[in-house]
Every structure is written in structure tokens, then in C-alpha cells.
Amino acid sequence: MAFESLEMILQTCREKNLPFWEAVLLDDMNERNTTREESVEQMRELWHAMKEAARCYDGEIRSHSGFVGGAGKQMEEYVKDGKALSGPFVGKVIAGALQMGESNACMKRIVAAPTAGACGVLPAVLVPYEQERKIPEQKILEALYTAAGIGQVIALRASIAGASGGCQAEIGTASAMAAGAMIHLRGGTGEQIIHGAAMSLKNLLGLVCDPVAGLVEIPCVKRNVAGAVIALSSADMALAGIKSRISPDQVIDAMKEVGDLMDVRLKETGRGGLAGTREGQEMAETLN
């Protein structure tokens, strides 16, 4: 039976004396009737695909619409020049999120984590961290299982689709997953993992899905940056011992309620929000 709450994962960890990631792994084995080795190998393939997607970014190409492309290269050069206000590591995270989002828009191979529109958040924090800290692959795989457990609960209790829950369901979920993954890599507890995830979701609560011309380009690419940076700040707060005053599962439930209340024009229809602005409409018309 799939986990129905983050608290259920923690309860399993307490009862069986398991780390968060392993409880998720065992649940995956049970749900898909697969072996431990098969599950781990599939997760390894996803990680390798993430790293390959990051490595193969091409700053010269543009999306078919011409709306996005090249920003990841600009940011990378800016960071290399030592100009980033946020410092070199966060600068690399920002560049990585832009690059992965642009690769998606340019129809290159990416890993939906949890969706294509939010594909830049998780690799943006994991890839530079793994490179800088020389993190063993096993630890990265554990972090990915941690992220997967968070995403699975959100998908079950709320939504990970912009069409039903707004961008909070996509970037918000990706940010929560990335926060949990980073907390694991920093040696955090299961309780810190779920509170970091909750704080990420809270900080993106109500984020609408308003893609210009209905394309996963504007403002989607840059929102991956916001999700990645919020994941880092939420992870740091959780690791410092700060908790969400609203329990993590109730934060997820609140996200569902907000998504249900959201006007349909703000849920991937390309009619409201930024898509509904004069410039957004003019951009859409150029594609007709």
C-alpha cells in the first residue's frame, strides 16, 4: 500500500528502525513487485539521465517559439565572473535550473521530476552539490528516494499537475522534493525532511500556472530557479531545527484546497495571469 501521508512514512521508519529513504525504497519494491536491485538500478538510470541532461545543455539553441534559450549560458558566465550576489554555489544552482528548463523547452531529453515543467529544480541542487562535495552515488540515490517519497505523497493527497493544481503543484512539489533530498544529504532526520518539504510548499502556495501561449517556457523556466532556491533555504531552516507550524501533511492538504479554489484561467489554460497580459497575448499571436 502506497504511503498516504508523510507522517505514515515517519511512523514506518520508527516502527522498523529505517531511514526515510529506505522506507520509500521498500514501499516501491512492494508496490511494483520488484526486487531491491531492480528498483535501485532504475533510480540509478534516472540519476545518470539527469547528469547527462545537465552535461548536454546547449546555450546556443532556442526553443521553436524563440521565447527561451541562452539564459542558462548567460547565468553560468555571470557566476564564473564572480558577480553572483548569492555566491558561487547558489549561482550554479540558478544556472542549472535555467539550463534544464531551457533544455525541456528545446525538446531535449530531461527527467520529469515530478513533471517536465518542473524538471530543473531537483537536478539544479543535486548536480552541483554532487560535483563540489564529491558525494558518493549511493548517497545521491538515497536522496532521490527521499524526494520520490515526498512527491508520491503530494501526488496522492493533492496533485503534481499544473492543469489541476496550478504551478504550486509542479514547482511547489519539485521544491519540496529537492528540500527533502538536500536535508538527507546533509545528515538530517526524517522529521527535518518533512518539515523542510512543508516549508518549501508553504512558500510556493498559490502559485498559478499561466504559461504564455500555452507553452512550458514563460514563466516556467525561471520558476524552476525559484523552486530550487526556495528548496535550499527551506532545507537550511529545517536543518537549523526550525519547523513548519502547520503540520506537513496539512500543508499538502491546504495546497489541494488552494488548487481546487483556483480559477480555471490560472491552471495551464494560457488565458490568465501572465498569459493574459497584453504582451503575453501578443506573443501568443505571433505563433498563430
VOGU-3710 file (C-alpha; in Angstrom, 3 decimals, decimal comma):
1> mafeslemil> 0,000/0,000/0,000  1,416/3,361/-1,026  2,118/5,869/1,716  -0,869/8,152/2,212  0,964/10,733/4,315  4,430/11,918/5,247  3,633/11,029/8,829  2,952/7,451/7,693  6,472/7,284/6,263  7,896/8,538/9,556
11> qtcreknlpf> 5,807/6,044/11,502  7,157/3,216/9,330  10,689/4,494/9,942  10,111/4,445/13,714  8,490/1,021/13,792  11,062/-0,681/11,583  14,080/1,443/12,532  14,615/2,554/8,943  15,955/5,752/7,406  13,388/7,744/5,409
21> weavllddmn> 14,820/6,812/2,041  14,803/3,073/2,742  11,169/3,107/3,815  10,401/4,628/0,405  12,557/2,063/-1,381  10,809/-0,846/0,349  7,438/0,654/-0,494  8,458/0,910/-4,149  9,511/-2,742/-4,145  6,164/-3,736/-2,673
31> ernttreesv> 4,067/-1,502/-4,940  5,739/-2,538/-8,182  6,563/-6,096/-7,149  10,205/-5,566/-7,977  13,496/-6,508/-6,363  15,715/-4,147/-4,426  18,357/-4,365/-7,130  15,856/-3,571/-9,892  14,470/-0,572/-8,026  17,912/0,826/-7,271
41> eqmrelwham> 19,070/0,287/-10,841  16,076/2,195/-12,177  16,811/5,074/-9,805  20,458/5,000/-10,911  19,366/5,291/-14,540  17,272/8,352/-13,677  20,219/9,957/-11,905  22,524/9,295/-14,836  19,915/10,778/-17,189  19,731/13,915/-15,011
51> keaarcydge> 23,501/14,329/-15,088  23,646/13,711/-18,824  20,905/16,283/-19,416  22,874/18,823/-17,389  26,090/17,992/-19,247  24,477/18,280/-22,686  22,955/21,729/-22,233  23,495/23,859/-25,340  23,372/27,586/-24,704  23,219/28,359/-28,414
61> irshsgfvgg> 19,915/26,725/-29,245  16,497/28,343/-28,853  13,049/26,861/-28,436  10,878/26,544/-31,553  8,909/29,614/-30,486  12,107/31,574/-29,919  10,869/32,631/-26,491  13,587/30,924/-24,422  17,175/29,779/-24,730  20,589/31,089/-23,802
71> agkqmeeyvk> 19,728/32,381/-20,319  21,400/29,395/-18,685  24,618/30,188/-20,539  24,401/33,864/-19,549  23,933/32,955/-15,896  26,790/30,461/-15,954  29,153/33,106/-17,350  27,951/35,651/-14,785  28,673/33,210/-11,956  32,114/32,356/-13,356
81> dgkalsgpfv> 32,940/36,076/-13,342  32,373/36,077/-9,576  29,471/38,513/-9,770  26,696/36,436/-8,194  25,218/38,120/-5,134  24,133/34,724/-3,859  27,625/33,239/-4,107  29,143/30,588/-6,377  27,155/27,551/-5,245  23,707/29,145/-5,360
91> gkviagalqm> 24,758/30,814/-8,610  25,428/27,378/-10,082  22,033/26,200/-8,817  20,346/29,125/-10,577  22,241/28,448/-13,798  21,451/24,740/-13,619  17,733/25,329/-13,144  17,640/27,687/-16,131  19,592/25,279/-18,280  17,393/22,281/-17,535
101> gesnacmkri> 14,217/24,281/-18,052  15,523/25,559/-21,379  16,532/22,060/-22,438  12,982/20,924/-21,809  11,587/23,804/-23,872  14,034/22,924/-26,651  12,787/19,317/-26,692  15,975/17,806/-25,336  15,981/14,768/-23,034  15,215/15,584/-19,395
111> vaaptagacg> 13,872/13,761/-16,336  10,380/14,800/-15,234  10,834/15,359/-11,505  7,963/15,284/-10,859  6,899/16,911/-14,178  8,638/18,198/-17,293  7,712/21,770/-16,388  9,474/21,392/-13,033  12,375/19,297/-14,347  15,049/21,835/-13,417
121> vlpavlvpye> 14,571/22,021/-9,656  15,909/18,691/-8,374  18,968/18,386/-10,665  19,786/22,060/-10,105  20,529/21,372/-6,440  21,829/17,805/-6,698  24,224/18,015/-9,661  26,414/20,912/-8,427  26,333/19,587/-4,868  27,485/16,163/-6,011
131> qerkipeqki> 30,235/17,734/-8,117  31,508/20,106/-5,448  31,328/17,723/-2,491  32,249/14,527/-4,363  29,157/12,808/-2,958  29,109/9,011/-3,455  26,465/7,851/-5,903  24,782/5,724/-3,232  24,057/8,847/-1,171  22,586/10,600/-4,192
141> lealytaagi> 20,330/7,617/-4,870  19,176/7,723/-1,253  18,391/11,431/-1,704  16,370/10,626/-4,814  14,327/8,028/-2,937  13,724/10,649/-0,248  12,498/13,059/-2,914  10,353/10,368/-4,530  8,609/9,589/-1,254  7,670/13,247/-0,781
151> gqvialrasi> 6,440/13,552/-4,362  4,376/10,380/-4,117  2,517/11,619/-1,036  1,818/15,011/-2,613  0,554/13,328/-5,791  -1,788/11,147/-3,741  -3,091/13,804/-1,333  -3,134/16,753/-3,725  -1,717/16,970/-7,260  1,510/17,370/-9,193
161> agasggcqae> -0,213/18,672/-12,338  -0,491/22,346/-13,232  -3,771/21,674/-15,016  -5,417/20,632/-11,755  -3,458/22,405/-9,034  -1,626/25,315/-10,640  2,137/25,738/-10,691  2,243/25,211/-6,928  1,561/21,569/-7,766  4,544/21,376/-10,121
171> igtasamaag> 7,264/23,752/-8,938  5,968/23,538/-5,365  6,220/19,762/-5,334  9,628/19,790/-7,030  10,881/22,290/-4,444  9,585/20,145/-1,581  11,278/17,096/-3,098  14,564/18,948/-3,549  14,481/20,270/0,020  13,997/16,757/1,370
181> amihlrggtg> 16,786/15,400/-0,813  19,244/18,047/0,364  18,317/17,545/4,009  19,093/13,853/3,636  22,470/14,636/2,061  23,276/16,942/4,986  22,503/14,226/7,521  19,075/15,488/8,574  16,410/13,436/10,332  13,156/12,189/8,879
191> eqiihgaams> 11,286/14,868/10,796  13,569/17,557/9,377  12,988/16,152/5,890  9,209/16,510/6,040  9,334/19,940/7,682  11,760/21,198/5,028  9,380/19,889/2,370  6,455/21,614/4,076  8,247/24,960/4,246  9,029/24,777/0,525
201> lknllglvcd> 5,385/24,109/-0,271  4,218/26,910/2,028  6,465/29,400/0,283  5,012/28,494/-3,106  1,398/28,102/-2,015  -0,983/29,691/-4,505  1,483/29,832/-7,399  -0,602/29,867/-10,569  0,040/28,055/-13,836  -0,115/30,727/-16,544
211> pvaglveipc> 2,108/29,686/-19,463  2,295/32,229/-22,279  0,859/30,739/-25,480  0,289/27,524/-23,551  3,981/26,629/-23,841  6,129/25,342/-20,973  8,515/28,263/-21,441  7,369/31,608/-19,988  7,353/31,851/-16,968  8,033/28,165/-16,366
221> vkrnvagavi> 11,795/28,152/-16,949  12,543/30,906/-14,436  10,152/29,437/-11,888  12,445/26,423/-11,743  15,039/28,809/-10,328  12,648/29,976/-7,615  11,816/26,399/-6,698  15,477/25,409/-6,412  16,493/28,412/-4,298  13,466/28,022/-2,013
231> alssadmala> 14,408/24,354/-1,575  17,855/25,369/-0,312  16,509/27,969/2,099  13,873/25,549/3,400  16,463/22,818/3,850  18,685/25,168/5,817  15,807/26,232/8,057  14,867/22,620/8,755  18,480/21,638/9,449  18,703/24,557/11,876
241> giksrispdq> 15,826/22,992/13,807  13,062/25,268/12,502  9,716/23,551/11,927  6,595/24,306/9,956  3,970/25,454/12,464  1,365/23,759/10,267  1,994/20,021/10,086  3,477/18,877/6,745  0,506/16,739/5,711  -1,911/19,576/6,445
251> vidamkevgd> 0,259/21,870/4,305  -0,235/19,411/1,435  -3,967/19,364/2,094  -4,006/23,180/2,046  -2,250/23,102/-1,322  -5,005/20,865/-2,666  -7,681/23,216/-1,337  -5,976/26,225/-2,911  -5,678/24,373/-6,216  -9,347/23,400/-6,143
261> lmdvrlketg> -10,328/27,028/-5,493  -8,083/28,397/-8,225  -9,831/29,869/-11,258  -9,552/27,667/-14,333  -7,845/30,528/-16,192  -4,910/30,100/-13,806  -4,442/26,374/-14,390  -2,488/25,736/-17,592  -5,088/27,195/-19,954  -2,883/30,058/-21,148
271> rgglagtreg> -5,734/32,508/-20,543  -4,996/34,212/-17,222  -2,092/35,605/-15,224  0,996/36,387/-17,295  -0,517/34,601/-20,283  -3,438/37,017/-20,193  -1,343/40,190/-20,246  -1,204/42,296/-23,384  2,371/41,236/-24,095  1,559/37,618/-23,336
281> qemaetln> -1,328/37,694/-25,800  0,799/39,387/-28,433  3,470/36,709/-28,054  0,849/34,009/-28,471  -0,473/35,673/-31,625  2,967/35,559/-33,249  2,715/31,764/-33,213  -0,637/31,594/-34,969
//
